Amino acid sequence: MRPASGFSTLSKIIIGGSLALIVVLVAAVLLRPQPQGPSIAQPMGSAAIGGEFTLTDDSGETFTDEDLKGKASLIYFGYTYCPDVCPYSLQAMKAALGQLGEGEREQFRTVLISVDPERDTVDALHQYVQSEAFPEGLIGLTGTAEQVDAAKAAYKVYSAKVEDEGSSAQYLVDHTSLIFLMGKDGEFVSAFTHQEPPETIAKGLRDYIAAQ
């Protein structure tokens, strides 16, 4: 089940809290020296984003940063109880991939890393990522609070529980809302905000392919 409809108003309020962090992160990437090469949503190149983590995928298997190598990845940090921004971001990811040819799509994997390990069990994530509204083959990752914190730290992602005053049993999670594009070598390439139109994301993906 999902949070009560009253959470929609609260979610719009707390999302603002993470927007400042998003602006800082994106600005930091934008201010980095821009290497020569195809244009992409954010400049291509190295950044202190990404790193070691050990989590559990939605089939119950261990999944580490090493498993990202060999294929480019679109990674989003969110959670299954998210009422609007997370589903919207995953749908935008699917729409962007849908604008690519089959051969192009096959060059990318999609990953959802939970920022709510308390509720996002392996089973809950497995059911969630099967939604036809989300990218086909979407991988859900969760773990202990410590493991999730380590993954968040590696990607410079912020999240914090925001409890509803009327119910301590239900809560939202305020969090950074970015789609990270990681190269097939596991290194950071680019980041898209959840407000980017699918066309912009698709262009970024094509530019990444062209740069290979």
C-alpha positions as CSV (number, residue, x, y, z in Angstrom):
1,M,0.0,0.0,0.0
2,R,1.0,3.6,-0.5
3,P,0.8,6.6,1.9
4,A,-2.5,8.4,2.3
5,S,-3.4,11.1,-0.3
6,G,-2.6,13.8,2.3
7,F,1.1,13.1,1.8
8,S,0.9,14.7,-1.7
9,T,0.8,18.2,-0.2
10,L,3.6,17.4,2.3
11,S,5.7,15.9,-0.5
12,K,5.5,19.1,-2.5
13,I,6.7,21.0,0.6
14,I,9.6,18.7,1.5
15,I,10.8,18.3,-2.1
16,G,11.7,22.0,-1.9
17,G,14.2,21.1,0.8
18,S,16.1,18.8,-1.5
19,L,16.1,21.2,-4.5
20,A,18.8,23.4,-2.9
21,L,21.0,20.3,-2.6
22,I,20.3,19.4,-6.2
23,V,21.2,22.8,-7.4
24,V,24.5,22.7,-5.5
25,L,25.4,19.3,-6.9
26,V,24.5,20.1,-10.4
27,A,26.3,23.5,-10.2
28,A,29.4,21.7,-8.9
29,V,29.3,19.5,-12.0
30,L,28.7,22.3,-14.3
31,L,31.6,24.3,-13.0
32,R,34.1,21.5,-13.7
33,P,36.4,22.0,-16.7
34,Q,34.6,20.7,-19.8
35,P,36.5,18.2,-21.9
36,Q,36.3,18.1,-25.7
37,G,33.6,15.8,-27.0
38,P,29.8,15.5,-27.7
39,S,27.5,17.8,-25.7
40,I,25.6,16.1,-22.9
41,A,23.0,17.2,-20.3
42,Q,25.9,17.8,-17.9
43,P,29.6,17.9,-18.9
44,M,31.1,14.5,-19.4
45,G,34.2,13.7,-17.3
46,S,35.3,12.6,-13.9
47,A,33.6,13.7,-10.7
48,A,33.6,12.5,-7.1
49,I,30.3,10.7,-7.6
50,G,30.1,6.9,-7.4
51,G,32.2,4.4,-5.6
52,E,32.1,1.3,-3.6
53,F,28.9,-0.2,-2.2
54,T,27.4,-3.5,-1.3
55,L,23.6,-3.9,-1.5
56,T,21.0,-6.6,-2.2
57,D,19.0,-6.7,-5.4
58,D,15.3,-7.4,-5.7
59,S,16.0,-11.1,-6.3
60,G,17.9,-11.4,-3.0
61,E,21.4,-11.5,-4.6
62,T,24.3,-9.4,-3.5
63,F,25.0,-6.5,-5.8
64,T,28.1,-4.3,-5.6
65,D,29.5,-1.4,-7.6
66,E,31.5,-4.0,-9.6
67,D,28.3,-5.3,-11.0
68,L,27.7,-1.9,-12.7
69,K,30.7,-2.4,-14.9
70,G,30.4,-3.6,-18.5
71,K,27.3,-1.6,-19.3
72,A,26.3,2.0,-18.8
73,S,23.8,2.5,-15.9
74,L,21.0,5.0,-15.2
75,I,20.8,5.1,-11.4
76,Y,18.1,6.8,-9.3
77,F,17.8,7.0,-5.5
78,G,14.2,6.8,-4.4
79,Y,11.8,4.6,-2.5
80,T,8.6,2.6,-3.1
81,Y,6.3,4.7,-0.9
82,C,7.3,7.9,-2.8
83,P,3.9,9.4,-3.9
84,D,5.0,11.3,-7.0
85,V,8.6,12.4,-7.7
86,C,10.1,8.9,-7.7
87,P,7.5,7.3,-10.1
88,Y,7.7,10.4,-12.3
89,S,11.5,10.1,-12.5
90,L,11.4,6.4,-13.3
91,Q,8.7,7.0,-16.0
92,A,10.9,9.8,-17.5
93,M,13.7,7.3,-17.6
94,K,11.5,4.8,-19.4
95,A,10.3,7.4,-21.8
96,A,13.9,8.5,-22.6
97,L,15.0,5.0,-23.3
98,G,11.9,4.5,-25.4
99,Q,13.2,7.2,-27.8
100,L,16.4,5.1,-28.5
101,G,16.7,2.3,-30.9
102,E,16.8,-1.3,-29.6
103,G,20.5,-1.5,-30.0
104,E,21.0,1.7,-28.1
105,R,18.7,0.8,-25.3
106,E,20.6,-2.5,-24.8
107,Q,23.6,-0.5,-23.8
108,F,22.0,0.8,-20.6
109,R,20.8,-0.9,-17.4
110,T,18.5,0.9,-15.0
111,V,18.8,0.8,-11.2
112,L,16.7,2.1,-8.3
113,I,18.5,2.3,-5.0
114,S,16.2,2.6,-2.0
115,V,16.7,5.4,0.5
116,D,14.1,3.7,2.7
117,P,15.5,0.4,3.7
118,E,13.2,0.2,6.7
119,R,10.2,-0.4,4.4
120,D,11.8,-1.4,1.1
121,T,12.4,-5.1,1.7
122,V,13.6,-7.3,-1.1
123,D,10.1,-8.5,-1.8
124,A,8.6,-5.0,-1.7
125,L,11.2,-3.7,-4.2
126,H,10.7,-6.8,-6.4
127,Q,7.0,-6.1,-6.7
128,Y,7.6,-2.4,-7.3
129,V,10.1,-2.6,-10.1
130,Q,7.9,-4.9,-12.1
131,S,5.5,-2.0,-12.9
132,E,5.0,-1.6,-16.6
133,A,5.3,2.2,-16.0
134,F,9.0,1.8,-15.2
135,P,11.9,0.7,-17.4
136,E,11.9,-2.9,-18.4
137,G,14.5,-4.8,-16.4
138,L,14.7,-2.1,-13.7
139,I,16.9,-3.4,-10.8
140,G,15.9,-2.6,-7.3
141,L,18.6,-2.4,-4.6
142,T,18.2,-2.2,-0.8
143,G,20.2,-3.3,2.2
144,T,20.8,-2.4,5.8
145,A,20.7,1.2,6.9
146,E,24.5,1.3,7.0
147,Q,24.8,-0.2,3.5
148,V,22.3,2.3,2.1
149,D,24.1,5.2,3.9
150,A,27.4,4.0,2.3
151,A,25.8,4.0,-1.2
152,K,24.3,7.5,-0.6
153,A,27.7,8.8,0.5
154,A,29.4,7.5,-2.6
155,Y,26.9,9.3,-4.8
156,K,26.6,12.4,-2.6
157,V,22.9,11.8,-2.1
158,Y,20.9,13.3,0.8
159,S,17.9,11.7,2.3
160,A,16.0,12.2,5.6
161,K,12.8,10.8,7.1
162,V,9.9,13.3,7.4
163,E,7.2,11.9,9.7
164,D,3.6,12.9,9.4
165,E,2.4,14.7,12.5
166,G,-0.8,12.7,12.5
167,S,0.8,9.3,12.1
168,S,4.3,8.1,13.3
169,A,3.8,4.9,11.4
170,Q,3.8,6.6,8.0
171,Y,6.4,9.0,6.7
172,L,7.9,10.4,3.6
173,V,11.6,10.6,2.8
174,D,13.0,13.9,1.5
175,H,15.8,13.0,-0.9
176,T,18.0,14.2,-3.7
177,S,16.2,13.5,-7.0
178,L,18.8,13.0,-9.8
179,I,19.2,10.4,-12.5
180,F,22.9,9.5,-12.6
181,L,24.4,8.2,-15.8
182,M,27.4,6.0,-15.0
183,G,29.7,4.8,-17.8
184,K,30.3,1.1,-18.5
185,D,33.6,1.5,-16.6
186,G,31.5,2.4,-13.5
187,E,32.6,6.1,-13.6
188,F,30.4,9.1,-13.4
189,V,29.4,10.6,-16.8
190,S,26.4,12.9,-16.2
191,A,23.4,13.7,-14.1
192,F,19.8,14.7,-15.0
193,T,17.3,16.3,-12.7
194,H,13.8,14.8,-12.4
195,Q,12.5,17.8,-14.2
196,E,14.5,17.1,-17.4
197,P,12.2,16.2,-20.3
198,P,12.7,12.7,-21.7
199,E,14.0,14.2,-24.9
200,T,16.9,15.8,-23.1
201,I,17.8,12.6,-21.3
202,A,17.6,10.6,-24.6
203,K,20.0,13.1,-26.2
204,G,22.4,12.7,-23.3
205,L,22.3,9.0,-23.7
206,R,22.9,9.2,-27.5
207,D,25.8,11.6,-26.9
208,Y,27.3,9.1,-24.4
209,I,27.1,6.3,-27.0
210,A,28.7,8.6,-29.7
211,A,31.6,9.4,-27.4
212,Q,32.5,5.7,-27.0
